[in-house]
Amino acid sequence: MGEGGLRRLGEPRPADVRAGPDGRPRVVDGQVVDAVVATWLLEDRWWTDAPLRRRMWEVVTVRGRVTVVYRDLVGGRWWRSR
């Protein structure tokens, strides 16, 4: 968070994700994943000392919430982007 508790709009938040052996998210922040809408690999800044490499997942939970989560393939953490 920034000063005064403000956050940039769309700033990723840490996510608690349980994934299957194939890497597919099964549970996101306590919500069971009902369906995967899409998955893609995002790679950028590979030419720098701080490359960006993420496996992105757009999922729908059993409660109908659509969210995008990703696993940072450099650092290993899961994040929620919306």
Protein Blocks (a to p, Z undefined) as FASTA:
>chain_A
ZZhhiacehiacdddddddfkopafbgghiacfbdfbdcdddehklbmbdcddddddddd
fkopacdddddfknopacdfZZ
